[in-house]
Amino acid sequence: MGENLLFMYETLFARYGDLNWWPAETPYEVMVGAVLTQNTAWSNVEKAIGNFGRNLTPEAVADASHAKLAETIRPAGFFNQKASYLKAVTEWFARYNYDVQAVQREPLDKLRAELLKVKGVGPETADSILLYAFGFPAFVVDAYTVRLCERYPIDAGKGYAEIKACFEGNLPQSAETYNNFHALIVRNAKEHCRKKPVCEGCPLNETCGRHGGMPERIRQ
């Protein structure tokens, strides 16, 4: 399995290179984006983040009224709900005095358990925050990952926890690798592995199980 995932990673990386994901200026902006991207397109998140101007700081979000915050993030949809979520995740960050290094000194498992208790933070959001905001080796599983595993196929299991464990258990424990791999999966899903797949030109086309073209290393 490890060789299979590395083969997939290397093939995608050869096509797309380092995608420098997640696009944000600060770790806190990553946290905000991870909450706002729930159930909406990234283009809407960018509009909402743009509405903050230079005021996208944990202090500003903590001090803002719920109504003002909801109006600011309106383009992201579910804005009243997400305003509550942003307040909650900001309160969690406040436990560490908004200090990124203070968070990074804590054990990964402890932080993940804390985040999963925060209102509005599920496994994908928690892992996105840990990986992209704080640089922890926490693999992010999303709908694109599930789709790729089912189609290729990679027998990664069912459900978030099993798929996450499969990737983390069969790849180097590296935030850089997890970061790049997730970004590559997303990029390829948007260009080729869509709901209605565009297989022509896909870097994985020749080895994808949809076309019966798995190489020996993948079949084993």
C-alpha angles and dihedrals in degrees: 000000000000092000090048094054093043090051090052092046094049092047093051092043091052089057103039106019124202107342096192093226133203101054105214140118097222139020089248091056087056089053091051092047092049090057097041095049091066109118096350143083120269090240088066091050090054090054091050093047089048089058090066092062107183092341100083096122131123090242092055093048092046091051097043120098116247090247094052093046092048091052091049093054096039094118090064092063128230082055099166091051094044092048088061090048092051091050090051097048090046090053088053091051089049089065085071094043089250087289113147093196091052089057092046091056091063125088115266095232092052093051093046091051090050094049093049088059092055115102111260096011115119129172096280094048092045093050092045090055093046095047104036103029100037106019099241120152096251114140114223117221118198138161091277091056092050091049093050093048091051095047103040087034119238113168094225097147130245128296133020099286095050095047092046091050091049094054095042093046095050102039132064110276093250130137089206092055093045090047094050095041094052091046091049092050090051093047093049092045091055094047102036119350094064126148084270099037124230098205098171109099095009110142089224095047098104093051099036116117090226086076098035091243105126114149120230093261091057095046094054 
